[in-house]
Amino acid sequence: MSAKPICAALLVLFSPALAWSPAPDLNLAQRIVDGVYSRSEALPTFASQSLEVSDGAFSGSEVRLLSGDPGCLSNWLQNPTNYARFGSRPVSLTLAGQAYQIALAAQIARNAFKNISAKEALATSQARLPGGHLQVYVQMRGLAQITQREAYNLGVQAQSGILRPYKSAYLEDWEQAEDRRFGGTMLYYFDLSKANLDSYKKLNLVLQTEVTACTYTIGADLTKFY
């Protein structure tokens, strides 16, 4: 028997499981900083997933209908870019926590030709985003008016109900396309310490667009990043 399969199996067995870290410690912060400075392998500190439709199916996400007419989902799958008739669509999700803020602090320092310690990067991340908090970026496309971005309603399914974000903001990527419709990214902040989740492995996000008659759930995997 070849030794390669055995070595691969041992790596899987003894490698630490990749999962979102609600409150990174100094050891993880050091690994993230070293990765940013290319002193070791870079660690994934965020995860993105596509909500694009290809051949009548979602290519990178598990999307279900929570409430509304079945046509809400079938129209999305069959007419993903018919915004004039069916409204705008979210096209991607990105999830990030405190570890991402560590990476950002290290990247800013490196770009400025400065060195930053893991302790400094960790303190910076804690000041920017408390432990147990998660950021969810939602890129959307096809809004008739830019003010309709505020109509997007995002939540997290929890045992006690739907946890709403405590803050939202929008990025500076908003622009009007050739079809005169608007697209860009909204950012939502959640305190998952209040969600009473069974584990920090998977989330079900709840989403409404400006078409409030349709409510969807979107599965998000927290094991893809730290």
Residue frames as a rotation matrix with the C-alpha (Angstrom) as fourth column:
MET 1
0.574 0.819 0.000 0.00
0.819 -0.574 0.000 0.00
0.000 0.000 -1.000 0.00
SER 2
-0.059 -0.573 0.818 1.24
0.500 -0.726 -0.472 3.47
0.864 0.381 0.329 -0.88
ALA 3
-0.515 -0.215 -0.830 2.24
0.854 -0.221 -0.472 5.69
-0.082 -0.951 0.297 2.03
LYS 4
-0.927 0.098 0.361 0.57
0.020 -0.950 0.310 8.76
0.374 0.295 0.879 0.49
PRO 5
0.015 0.999 0.034 -3.04
-0.006 -0.034 0.999 7.81
1.000 -0.015 0.006 1.39
ILE 6
0.247 0.023 -0.969 -1.94
0.897 0.372 0.238 7.00
0.366 -0.928 0.072 4.95
CYS 7
-0.756 -0.591 -0.280 -0.18
0.651 -0.722 -0.234 10.36
-0.063 -0.359 0.931 5.31
ALA 8
-0.683 0.572 0.455 -3.22
-0.144 -0.715 0.684 12.16
0.716 0.402 0.571 3.96
ALA 9
0.295 0.833 -0.468 -5.49
0.341 0.366 0.866 10.35
0.893 -0.415 -0.176 6.40
LEU 10
-0.074 -0.404 -0.912 -3.21
0.995 0.028 -0.092 11.24
0.062 -0.914 0.400 9.31
LEU 11
-0.939 -0.263 0.224 -3.24
0.274 -0.962 0.019 14.91
0.210 0.079 0.974 8.28
VAL 12
-0.227 0.942 0.246 -7.03
-0.189 -0.290 0.938 14.92
0.955 0.166 0.244 8.29
LEU 13
0.353 0.387 -0.852 -7.12
0.633 0.571 0.522 13.11
0.688 -0.724 -0.043 11.62
PHE 14
-0.011 -0.494 -0.869 -4.71
0.986 -0.150 0.072 15.34
-0.166 -0.856 0.489 13.49
SER 15
-0.774 -0.206 0.599 -5.27
0.380 -0.908 0.178 18.72
0.507 0.365 0.780 11.81
PRO 16
-0.747 0.534 -0.396 -7.42
0.221 -0.363 -0.905 21.09
-0.628 -0.763 0.153 13.89
ALA 17
-0.075 0.819 0.569 -10.94
0.981 0.163 -0.106 21.48
-0.179 0.550 -0.816 12.54
LEU 18
-0.935 -0.177 0.308 -11.49
0.270 -0.918 0.292 24.69
0.231 0.356 0.905 10.64
ALA 19
0.076 0.987 -0.139 -14.39
0.945 -0.027 0.325 26.60
0.318 -0.157 -0.935 12.14
TRP 20
0.223 0.092 0.971 -15.36
0.079 -0.994 0.076 30.15
0.972 0.059 -0.228 12.86
SER 21
-0.430 -0.450 -0.783 -13.71
0.838 0.124 -0.531 31.41
0.336 -0.884 0.324 16.03
PRO 22
0.604 0.780 0.166 -16.07
0.660 -0.606 0.445 33.77
0.447 -0.159 -0.880 17.89
ALA 23
0.919 -0.373 0.124 -13.19
-0.379 -0.755 0.535 35.15
-0.106 -0.539 -0.836 19.99
PRO 24
0.611 -0.741 -0.278 -9.72
0.172 0.468 -0.867 34.40
0.773 0.482 0.414 18.55
ASP 25
0.855 -0.422 -0.300 -6.90
0.320 -0.026 0.947 33.89
-0.408 -0.906 0.112 21.05
LEU 26
0.460 -0.755 -0.467 -3.31
-0.622 -0.650 0.437 35.12
-0.634 0.089 -0.769 20.80
ASN 27
-0.367 -0.605 0.707 -2.13
0.060 0.743 0.667 31.90
-0.928 0.287 -0.236 19.19
LEU 28
0.241 0.541 0.806 -4.65
0.878 0.232 -0.419 32.19
-0.413 0.809 -0.419 16.33
ALA 29
0.923 0.066 -0.380 -3.86
-0.032 -0.969 -0.245 35.89
-0.385 0.238 -0.892 15.99
GLN 30
0.015 -0.994 -0.105 -0.18
-0.479 -0.100 0.872 35.03
-0.878 0.038 -0.478 15.55
ARG 31
-0.376 -0.113 0.920 -0.99
0.555 0.767 0.322 32.49
-0.742 0.631 -0.226 12.84
ILE 32
0.653 0.679 0.334 -3.16
0.698 -0.370 -0.613 35.03
-0.293 0.634 -0.716 11.01
VAL 33
0.746 -0.441 -0.500 -0.50
-0.389 -0.897 0.211 37.74
-0.541 0.037 -0.840 11.20
ASP 34
-0.291 -0.899 0.328 2.21
-0.205 0.393 0.896 35.35
-0.935 0.193 -0.299 10.02
GLY 35
-0.046 0.362 0.931 -0.01
0.821 0.544 -0.171 34.36
-0.569 0.757 -0.322 7.10
VAL 36
0.909 0.402 -0.114 -0.57
0.290 -0.803 -0.520 37.99
-0.300 0.440 -0.846 6.06
TYR 37
0.466 -0.820 -0.333 3.19
-0.713 -0.571 0.408 38.61
-0.524 0.047 -0.850 6.11
SER 38
0.748 -0.084 -0.658 3.71
-0.483 0.612 -0.627 35.36
0.456 0.787 0.417 4.13
ARG 39
-0.312 -0.835 0.454 5.81
-0.944 0.218 -0.248 33.87
0.108 -0.506 -0.856 6.91
SER 40
-0.805 0.175 0.567 3.45
0.021 0.963 -0.268 30.89
-0.593 -0.204 -0.779 6.86
GLU 41
-0.720 0.591 0.364 0.37
0.608 0.283 0.742 29.73
0.335 0.755 -0.563 4.99
ALA 42
-0.809 0.485 0.332 -2.42
-0.514 -0.858 0.001 32.31
0.286 -0.170 0.943 4.98
LEU 43
-0.813 0.583 0.007 -5.50
0.449 0.633 -0.631 31.35
-0.372 -0.509 -0.776 6.98
PRO 44
-0.483 0.724 0.492 -9.04
0.443 -0.282 0.851 31.89
0.755 0.629 -0.185 5.65
THR 45
-0.898 0.125 -0.423 -10.66
0.341 -0.413 -0.845 34.61
-0.280 -0.902 0.328 7.75
PHE 46
-0.263 0.892 -0.368 -13.82
-0.697 -0.440 -0.566 35.06
-0.667 0.108 0.737 5.70
ALA 47
-0.708 0.119 0.697 -16.02
0.436 0.849 0.298 32.94
-0.556 0.514 -0.653 3.44
SER 48
-0.481 0.546 -0.686 -17.97
-0.749 -0.663 -0.002 33.97
-0.456 0.512 0.728 0.37
GLN 49
-0.592 0.353 0.725 -20.73
0.460 0.886 -0.056 32.05
-0.662 0.300 -0.687 -1.35
SER 50
-0.978 0.181 -0.101 -22.53
-0.181 -0.504 0.845 32.69
0.102 0.845 0.526 -4.59
LEU 51
-0.293 0.948 0.128 -26.26
0.069 0.154 -0.986 33.22
-0.954 -0.280 -0.110 -4.94
GLU 52
-0.474 0.055 -0.879 -26.04
-0.840 -0.329 0.432 33.27
-0.265 0.943 0.202 -8.71
VAL 53
0.432 0.683 0.589 -28.30
-0.302 0.725 -0.619 30.93
-0.850 0.089 0.519 -10.69
SER 54
-0.532 -0.590 -0.607 -26.88
-0.811 0.147 0.567 28.58
-0.245 0.794 -0.557 -13.33
ASP 55
-0.763 0.278 -0.584 -29.03
-0.215 0.743 0.634 26.21
0.610 0.610 -0.507 -15.41
GLY 56
0.174 0.983 0.057 -32.03
-0.310 0.000 0.951 26.73
0.935 -0.183 0.305 -13.14
ALA 57
0.662 -0.005 -0.750 -30.20
0.639 0.528 0.560 25.99
0.393 -0.850 0.352 -9.88
PHE 58
0.888 -0.414 0.202 -28.20
-0.459 -0.758 0.463 27.89
-0.039 -0.503 -0.863 -7.27
SER 59
0.553 -0.732 -0.398 -24.53
-0.098 0.417 -0.904 27.33
0.828 0.539 0.159 -7.96
GLY 60
-0.443 -0.887 -0.128 -23.11
0.086 0.100 -0.991 27.90
0.892 -0.451 0.032 -4.50
SER 61
-0.820 0.204 0.535 -25.81
-0.572 -0.349 -0.743 28.12
0.036 -0.915 0.402 -1.82
GLU 62
-0.696 0.677 -0.238 -28.72
0.678 0.729 0.090 26.26
0.235 -0.099 -0.967 -0.29
VAL 63
-0.891 0.446 0.079 -31.72
-0.453 -0.887 -0.092 28.54
0.029 -0.118 0.993 -0.68
ARG 64
-0.655 0.745 -0.131 -35.21
0.742 0.666 0.074 27.63
0.142 -0.049 -0.989 0.50
LEU 65
-0.369 0.645 0.670 -38.54
-0.126 -0.748 0.651 29.43
0.921 0.155 0.357 0.72
LEU 66
-0.974 0.029 -0.225 -39.59
0.227 0.132 -0.965 30.22
0.002 -0.991 -0.136 4.29
SER 67
-0.135 0.973 -0.187 -42.86
0.487 -0.100 -0.867 31.94
-0.863 -0.208 -0.461 3.43
GLY 68
-0.287 0.129 -0.949 -44.62
-0.675 -0.730 0.105 33.23
-0.679 0.671 0.296 0.35
ASP 69
0.776 0.608 -0.169 -45.95
-0.511 0.448 -0.733 31.82
-0.370 0.655 0.658 -2.89
PRO 70
0.427 -0.627 0.651 -43.88
0.452 0.772 0.446 28.98
-0.783 0.104 0.614 -4.43
GLY 71
0.769 -0.087 0.634 -43.42
0.586 -0.300 -0.753 31.29
0.255 0.950 -0.179 -7.41
CYS 72
0.865 -0.503 0.006 -41.02
-0.444 -0.759 0.476 33.35
-0.235 -0.414 -0.879 -5.29
LEU 73
0.084 -0.874 0.479 -38.40
-0.270 0.443 0.855 30.64
-0.959 -0.201 -0.199 -5.61
SER 74
0.197 0.021 0.980 -39.28
0.760 0.629 -0.166 29.31
-0.620 0.778 0.108 -9.05
ASN 75
0.957 0.163 0.240 -39.25
0.279 -0.741 -0.611 32.80
0.078 0.652 -0.754 -10.57
TRP 76
0.568 -0.823 -0.031 -35.81
-0.619 -0.451 0.644 33.44
-0.543 -0.346 -0.765 -9.04
LEU 77
-0.110 -0.641 0.760 -34.49
0.059 0.759 0.648 30.21
-0.992 0.117 -0.046 -10.56
GLN 78
0.179 0.280 0.943 -36.12
0.889 0.365 -0.277 30.67
-0.421 0.888 -0.184 -13.95
ASN 79
0.578 0.071 0.813 -35.75
0.533 -0.787 -0.310 34.45
0.618 0.612 -0.493 -14.31
PRO 80
0.225 -0.518 -0.825 -32.81
0.957 -0.041 0.287 35.49
-0.183 -0.854 0.487 -12.14
THR 81
-0.762 -0.607 -0.224 -32.16
0.549 -0.790 0.273 38.76
-0.343 0.085 0.936 -13.99
ASN 82
-0.273 0.753 0.599 -35.72
0.583 -0.366 0.725 39.87
0.765 0.547 -0.339 -14.80
TYR 83
-0.826 -0.177 -0.535 -35.54
0.557 -0.405 -0.725 42.63
-0.089 -0.897 0.433 -12.20
ALA 84
-0.842 0.528 0.106 -38.28
-0.460 -0.808 0.368 44.75
0.280 0.262 0.924 -13.76
ARG 85
0.007 0.912 -0.411 -40.85
-0.388 0.381 0.839 42.01
0.922 0.154 0.356 -13.19
PHE 86
0.539 0.208 -0.816 -39.62
0.433 0.763 0.481 40.13
0.722 -0.613 0.321 -10.11
GLY 87
0.970 -0.163 0.180 -37.47
-0.243 -0.615 0.750 42.64
-0.011 -0.771 -0.636 -8.24
SER 88
0.223 -0.975 -0.019 -33.80
-0.898 -0.198 -0.392 42.71
0.379 0.104 -0.920 -7.33
ARG 89
0.851 -0.029 -0.525 -31.70
0.129 0.980 0.154 39.71
0.510 -0.199 0.837 -6.32
PRO 90
0.558 -0.775 0.297 -28.90
-0.609 -0.140 0.781 39.09
-0.564 -0.616 -0.550 -3.85
VAL 91
0.764 -0.301 -0.571 -25.95
-0.437 0.410 -0.801 37.70
0.474 0.861 0.182 -5.79
SER 92
-0.059 -0.784 -0.618 -23.43
0.250 0.588 -0.769 36.79
0.966 -0.200 0.161 -3.08
LEU 93
0.958 0.240 0.160 -22.85
-0.110 -0.209 0.972 36.53
0.267 -0.948 -0.174 0.67
THR 94
-0.090 -0.982 -0.164 -19.61
0.086 0.156 -0.984 37.01
0.992 -0.103 0.071 2.61
LEU 95
0.918 0.374 -0.130 -19.26
0.119 0.051 0.992 36.16
0.378 -0.926 0.002 6.30
ALA 96
-0.143 -0.987 0.068 -16.46
0.247 -0.102 -0.964 37.41
0.959 -0.121 0.258 8.56
GLY 97
0.823 0.365 -0.435 -15.75
0.486 -0.056 0.872 37.78
0.294 -0.929 -0.223 12.26
GLN 98
0.866 -0.482 -0.132 -13.04
-0.243 -0.637 0.731 39.06
-0.437 -0.602 -0.669 14.55
ALA 99
0.177 -0.843 0.508 -10.32
0.539 0.515 0.667 37.01
-0.824 0.156 0.545 12.80
TYR 100
0.363 0.021 0.931 -10.94
0.902 -0.257 -0.346 39.02
0.232 0.966 -0.112 9.63
GLN 101
0.970 -0.004 0.245 -10.29
-0.061 -0.973 0.224 42.22
0.237 -0.232 -0.943 11.56
ILE 102
0.506 -0.853 0.129 -6.95
0.036 0.171 0.985 40.76
-0.862 -0.494 0.117 12.69
ALA 103
0.032 -0.467 0.883 -6.05
0.914 0.372 0.164 40.09
-0.406 0.802 0.439 9.08
LEU 104
0.689 0.281 0.668 -7.10
0.575 -0.773 -0.268 43.61
0.441 0.569 -0.694 8.05
ALA 105
0.927 -0.371 -0.049 -4.96
-0.230 -0.668 0.707 45.18
-0.295 -0.645 -0.705 10.78
ALA 106
0.178 -0.903 0.390 -1.97
0.297 0.428 0.854 43.11
-0.938 -0.036 0.344 9.68
GLN 107
0.184 -0.060 0.981 -2.53
0.980 0.082 -0.179 43.93
-0.070 0.995 0.074 6.00
ILE 108
0.937 0.177 0.302 -2.73
0.200 -0.979 -0.046 47.66
0.288 0.103 -0.952 6.70
ALA 109
0.671 -0.741 -0.010 0.51
-0.273 -0.259 0.927 47.48
-0.690 -0.619 -0.376 8.68
ARG 110
0.038 -0.690 0.723 2.29
0.624 0.581 0.522 45.47
-0.780 0.431 0.453 5.99
ASN 111
0.488 0.218 0.845 1.15
0.849 -0.344 -0.401 47.83
0.203 0.913 -0.353 3.23
ALA 112
0.952 -0.140 0.271 2.65
-0.192 -0.965 0.177 50.68
0.237 -0.220 -0.946 5.26
PHE 113
0.195 -0.928 -0.318 5.97
0.049 0.333 -0.942 48.74
0.979 0.168 0.111 5.59
LYS 114
-0.146 -0.161 0.976 5.42
-0.940 -0.286 -0.188 48.39
0.310 -0.944 -0.110 9.32
ASN 115
-0.698 -0.068 -0.713 5.47
0.102 0.976 -0.193 45.39
0.709 -0.208 -0.674 11.59
ILE 116
0.036 0.746 0.665 2.55
-0.874 -0.299 0.383 44.56
0.485 -0.595 0.641 13.88
SER 117
-0.911 -0.354 0.211 2.57
-0.411 0.745 -0.526 42.06
0.029 -0.566 -0.824 16.70
ALA 118
-0.549 0.735 -0.398 -0.15
0.423 0.655 0.626 39.48
0.721 0.175 -0.671 17.20
LYS 119
-0.423 0.363 -0.830 -1.04
0.854 -0.146 -0.499 41.19
-0.302 -0.920 -0.248 20.48
GLU 120
-0.750 0.102 -0.653 -1.49
-0.155 -0.988 0.023 44.54
-0.643 0.118 0.757 18.72
ALA 121
-0.828 0.446 -0.339 -3.51
-0.335 0.090 0.938 43.03
0.449 0.890 0.075 15.87
LEU 122
-0.481 0.662 -0.575 -5.74
0.740 0.658 0.138 41.18
0.470 -0.359 -0.807 18.33
ALA 123
-0.496 0.271 -0.825 -6.36
0.583 -0.600 -0.548 44.34
-0.643 -0.753 0.140 20.37
THR 124
-0.855 0.169 -0.490 -7.22
-0.433 -0.754 0.494 46.25
-0.286 0.634 0.718 17.19
SER 125
-0.717 0.601 -0.353 -9.69
0.036 0.539 0.842 43.56
0.696 0.591 -0.408 16.12
GLN 126
-0.425 0.552 -0.717 -11.37
0.901 0.333 -0.278 43.54
0.085 -0.765 -0.639 19.52
ALA 127
-0.631 0.164 -0.759 -11.82
0.156 -0.931 -0.331 47.30
-0.760 -0.327 0.561 19.34
ARG 128
-0.825 0.278 -0.493 -13.36
-0.566 -0.385 0.729 47.09
0.013 0.880 0.475 15.88
LEU 129
0.046 0.833 -0.551 -15.63
-0.583 0.470 0.662 44.07
0.811 0.291 0.508 16.41
PRO 130
0.003 -0.029 1.000 -16.51
-0.978 0.208 0.009 42.40
-0.209 -0.978 -0.028 19.74
GLY 131
-0.938 -0.346 0.024 -16.04
-0.342 0.935 0.098 38.68
-0.056 0.084 -0.995 20.21
GLY 132
-0.567 0.749 0.342 -19.00
0.488 0.640 -0.594 36.57
-0.663 -0.170 -0.729 19.13
HIS 133
0.272 0.644 -0.715 -20.05
-0.272 -0.662 -0.699 39.14
-0.923 0.385 -0.005 16.54
LEU 134
-0.300 -0.266 0.916 -20.38
0.715 0.573 0.401 38.31
-0.631 0.775 0.018 12.86
GLN 135
-0.307 0.169 -0.937 -20.43
-0.531 -0.847 0.021 40.53
-0.790 0.504 0.350 9.80
VAL 136
-0.093 0.337 0.937 -22.51
0.693 0.697 -0.182 39.50
-0.715 0.633 -0.298 6.79
TYR 137
-0.625 -0.160 -0.764 -21.97
-0.397 -0.778 0.488 41.27
-0.672 0.608 0.423 3.48
VAL 138
0.097 0.716 0.692 -24.82
0.577 0.526 -0.625 40.97
-0.811 0.460 -0.362 0.98
GLN 139
-0.865 -0.325 -0.382 -24.14
-0.143 -0.569 0.810 41.99
-0.481 0.755 0.446 -2.60
MET 140
0.030 0.963 0.267 -27.34
0.472 0.222 -0.853 42.79
-0.881 0.151 -0.448 -4.47
ARG 141
-0.945 -0.325 -0.027 -28.25
0.099 -0.365 0.926 43.72
-0.311 0.873 0.377 -8.01
GLY 142
-0.665 0.662 0.347 -31.28
0.582 0.168 0.796 45.11
0.468 0.731 -0.497 -9.89
LEU 143
-0.283 0.567 -0.774 -32.76
0.757 -0.364 -0.543 47.73
-0.590 -0.739 -0.326 -7.54
ALA 144
0.295 0.492 0.819 -35.01
0.886 -0.461 -0.042 50.26
0.357 0.738 -0.572 -9.27
GLN 145
0.683 -0.104 0.723 -33.97
-0.246 -0.965 0.093 52.95
0.688 -0.241 -0.685 -6.77
ILE 146
-0.326 -0.920 -0.219 -30.85
-0.019 0.238 -0.971 53.07
0.945 -0.313 -0.095 -4.63
THR 147
-0.407 0.237 0.882 -32.95
-0.881 -0.358 -0.310 53.81
0.243 -0.903 0.355 -1.52
GLN 148
0.638 0.717 -0.280 -34.48
-0.638 0.696 0.330 50.32
0.431 -0.032 0.902 -1.85
ARG 149
-0.231 -0.778 -0.585 -31.29
-0.073 0.613 -0.787 48.81
0.970 -0.139 -0.198 -0.46
GLU 150
-0.765 0.001 0.644 -32.68
-0.628 -0.223 -0.745 49.71
0.143 -0.975 0.171 2.96
ALA 151
0.299 0.954 -0.012 -35.65
-0.942 0.297 0.157 47.43
0.153 -0.036 0.988 2.23
TYR 152
-0.016 -0.365 -0.931 -33.43
-0.180 0.917 -0.357 44.35
0.984 0.162 -0.080 2.43
ASN 153
0.468 0.291 0.834 -34.17
-0.871 -0.006 0.491 42.53
0.148 -0.957 0.251 5.68
LEU 154
-0.025 -0.597 -0.802 -31.62
-0.250 0.780 -0.573 40.02
0.968 0.186 -0.169 6.96
GLY 155
0.445 0.177 0.878 -31.76
-0.893 0.018 0.449 37.86
0.064 -0.984 0.166 10.08
VAL 156
-0.680 -0.641 -0.356 -30.36
-0.547 0.767 -0.337 34.71
0.489 -0.035 -0.872 11.67
GLN 157
0.422 0.822 -0.383 -32.62
-0.322 0.530 0.784 31.80
0.848 -0.208 0.488 12.60
ALA 158
-0.740 -0.596 0.312 -32.21
-0.487 0.156 -0.859 31.03
0.463 -0.788 -0.405 16.31
GLN 159
-0.738 0.442 -0.509 -34.00
0.587 0.793 -0.163 28.87
0.332 -0.419 -0.845 18.87
SER 160
-0.493 0.524 -0.695 -35.77
0.522 -0.461 -0.718 31.93
-0.697 -0.716 -0.046 20.25
GLY 161
0.683 0.720 -0.124 -36.82
0.309 -0.438 -0.844 33.26
-0.662 0.538 -0.521 16.85
ILE 162
0.513 -0.483 0.709 -35.11
0.756 -0.138 -0.640 35.41
0.407 0.865 0.294 14.25
LEU 163
0.167 -0.575 -0.801 -32.14
0.689 -0.513 0.512 37.45
-0.705 -0.637 0.310 15.44
ARG 164
0.903 0.190 0.385 -31.96
0.411 -0.645 -0.644 40.82
0.126 0.740 -0.661 13.75
PRO 165
-0.096 -0.973 0.210 -28.76
0.800 -0.201 -0.565 42.78
0.592 0.113 0.798 13.05
TYR 166
0.338 0.165 -0.927 -27.90
0.812 -0.549 0.199 45.47
-0.476 -0.820 -0.319 15.56
LYS 167
0.072 -0.329 -0.942 -26.31
-0.274 -0.914 0.298 47.62
-0.959 0.237 -0.156 12.87
SER 168
0.456 0.004 0.890 -26.17
0.790 0.458 -0.407 47.89
-0.409 0.889 0.205 9.09
ALA 169
0.052 -0.483 -0.874 -24.12
-0.270 -0.849 0.454 49.93
-0.962 0.212 -0.174 6.64
TYR 170
0.928 0.196 0.318 -23.41
0.238 0.347 -0.907 50.07
-0.288 0.917 0.275 2.95
LEU 171
-0.024 -0.990 0.137 -20.09
0.704 0.080 0.705 49.84
-0.710 0.113 0.695 1.11
GLU 172
0.018 -0.065 -0.998 -18.85
-0.354 -0.934 0.054 52.35
-0.935 0.352 -0.039 -1.43
ASP 173
-0.853 -0.387 0.351 -19.32
0.123 0.505 0.855 50.01
-0.508 0.772 -0.383 -4.38
TRP 174
0.088 0.985 0.145 -22.81
0.507 0.081 -0.858 51.20
-0.858 0.149 -0.492 -5.32
GLU 175
-0.822 -0.312 -0.476 -23.33
-0.241 -0.567 0.787 52.11
-0.516 0.762 0.391 -8.95
GLN 176
0.320 0.936 -0.150 -26.00
-0.455 0.013 -0.891 52.32
-0.831 0.353 0.430 -11.62
ALA 177
-0.403 -0.446 0.799 -25.76
0.372 0.718 0.588 49.72
-0.836 0.535 -0.123 -14.38
GLU 178
-0.997 -0.026 -0.069 -26.57
-0.055 -0.364 0.930 50.14
-0.050 0.931 0.362 -18.07
ASP 179
-0.421 0.906 -0.049 -30.14
0.660 0.343 0.668 49.01
0.622 0.248 -0.743 -17.39
ARG 180
-0.272 0.210 0.939 -30.38
-0.337 -0.935 0.111 52.02
0.901 -0.287 0.325 -15.00
ARG 181
0.838 0.503 -0.212 -30.79
-0.006 0.397 0.918 49.70
0.546 -0.768 0.335 -12.02
PHE 182
0.296 -0.707 0.642 -28.58
-0.865 -0.483 -0.133 49.88
0.404 -0.516 -0.755 -8.96
GLY 183
0.749 -0.127 -0.650 -26.29
0.270 0.955 0.124 47.33
0.605 -0.268 0.749 -7.38
GLY 184
-0.065 -0.800 0.596 -23.86
-0.628 -0.431 -0.648 47.22
0.775 -0.417 -0.474 -4.47
THR 185
-0.309 -0.207 -0.928 -23.17
0.436 0.837 -0.331 45.71
0.845 -0.507 -0.168 -1.07
MET 186
0.497 0.458 0.737 -24.87
-0.565 -0.474 0.675 46.04
0.659 -0.752 0.023 2.30
LEU 187
-0.575 -0.712 -0.403 -23.11
-0.015 0.501 -0.865 45.04
0.818 -0.492 -0.299 5.54
TYR 188
0.552 0.802 0.229 -25.01
-0.378 -0.004 0.926 43.65
0.744 -0.597 0.301 8.53
TYR 189
-0.614 -0.746 0.258 -23.68
-0.514 0.130 -0.848 43.12
0.599 -0.653 -0.464 12.08
PHE 190
0.528 0.771 -0.357 -24.95
-0.229 0.533 0.814 40.31
0.818 -0.348 0.458 14.32
ASP 191
-0.323 -0.523 0.789 -24.24
-0.937 0.058 -0.346 39.44
0.135 -0.851 -0.508 17.95
LEU 192
0.001 0.330 -0.944 -24.36
-0.369 0.878 0.306 35.65
0.929 0.348 0.123 17.81
SER 193
-0.943 -0.297 -0.149 -23.88
0.037 0.352 -0.935 35.35
0.331 -0.887 -0.321 21.56
LYS 194
-0.591 0.798 0.120 -27.58
-0.601 -0.335 -0.726 36.25
-0.539 -0.501 0.677 21.73
ALA 195
-0.250 0.484 -0.839 -28.66
-0.901 0.201 0.385 33.68
0.355 0.852 0.386 19.14
ASN 196
0.080 0.227 0.971 -28.68
-0.706 0.700 -0.106 30.52
-0.704 -0.677 0.216 21.33
LEU 197
0.294 -0.047 -0.955 -27.21
-0.875 0.388 -0.289 28.48
0.384 0.921 0.073 18.49
ASP 198
0.988 0.061 0.141 -26.70
-0.107 0.932 0.346 24.75
-0.110 -0.357 0.928 18.81
SER 199
0.255 -0.952 0.167 -23.19
0.760 0.304 0.574 25.11
-0.598 -0.020 0.801 17.36
TYR 200
0.335 -0.245 -0.910 -21.00
-0.433 -0.898 0.083 27.52
-0.837 0.366 -0.407 15.45
LYS 201
-0.543 -0.516 0.663 -20.92
0.289 0.627 0.724 25.30
-0.789 0.584 -0.191 12.37
LYS 202
-0.697 0.367 0.616 -23.86
0.646 -0.051 0.761 26.41
0.311 0.929 -0.201 10.27
LEU 203
-0.698 0.526 -0.486 -26.25
-0.080 -0.732 -0.677 29.33
-0.712 -0.433 0.553 10.14
ASN 204
-0.232 0.686 0.690 -29.58
0.972 0.141 0.187 29.73
0.031 0.714 -0.699 8.45
LEU 205
-0.924 -0.078 -0.373 -29.95
0.093 -0.995 -0.021 33.31
-0.370 -0.054 0.927 7.32
VAL 206
0.051 0.981 0.190 -33.42
0.857 0.054 -0.512 34.74
-0.512 0.189 -0.838 6.73
LEU 207
-0.860 -0.467 -0.204 -33.74
0.262 -0.749 0.609 37.21
-0.437 0.471 0.766 3.86
GLN 208
0.426 0.887 0.179 -36.35
0.718 -0.210 -0.664 39.51
-0.551 0.411 -0.726 2.40
THR 209
-0.693 -0.537 0.480 -35.68
0.719 -0.563 0.408 41.81
0.052 0.628 0.777 -0.55
GLU 210
-0.884 0.435 -0.172 -37.80
-0.410 -0.898 -0.161 44.84
-0.224 -0.072 0.972 -1.45
VAL 211
-0.202 0.821 -0.534 -40.36
-0.502 0.381 0.777 42.23
0.841 0.425 0.335 -2.56
THR 212
-0.642 -0.166 0.748 -41.50
-0.765 0.072 -0.640 41.55
0.053 -0.983 -0.173 1.00
ALA 213
0.499 0.866 0.028 -44.06
-0.867 0.499 -0.007 38.92
-0.020 -0.021 1.000 0.00
CYS 214
0.696 -0.350 -0.627 -41.19
0.017 0.881 -0.473 36.45
0.717 0.319 0.619 -0.35
THR 215
0.513 -0.560 0.651 -39.02
-0.847 -0.205 0.491 35.28
-0.141 -0.803 -0.580 2.57
TYR 216
0.588 -0.408 -0.698 -36.05
-0.223 0.748 -0.625 32.97
0.778 0.523 0.348 2.00
THR 217
0.785 -0.527 0.325 -33.59
-0.266 0.187 0.946 31.02
-0.559 -0.829 0.007 4.13
ILE 218
0.637 -0.687 -0.350 -29.98
-0.421 0.071 -0.904 30.68
0.646 0.724 -0.244 3.04
GLY 219
0.912 -0.354 -0.208 -27.59
0.401 0.654 0.642 28.16
-0.091 -0.668 0.738 4.55
ALA 220
0.589 -0.774 0.234 -24.19
-0.590 -0.610 -0.529 29.55
0.552 0.173 -0.816 5.57
ASP 221
0.707 -0.411 -0.575 -21.27
0.505 0.863 0.004 27.29
0.495 -0.293 0.818 6.48
LEU 222
0.855 -0.375 0.358 -19.17
-0.510 -0.728 0.457 28.59
0.090 -0.574 -0.814 9.38
THR 223
0.640 -0.644 0.420 -16.56
0.207 0.671 0.712 25.84
-0.740 -0.369 0.562 9.00
LYS 224
0.672 -0.356 0.650 -14.99
0.706 0.041 -0.707 27.51
0.225 0.934 0.279 5.95
PHE 225
0.083 -0.628 0.774 -13.15
0.059 -0.772 -0.633 30.24
0.995 0.098 -0.027 7.85
TYR 226
-0.471 -0.340 -0.814 -11.81
0.822 0.167 -0.545 31.26
0.321 -0.925 0.201 11.24
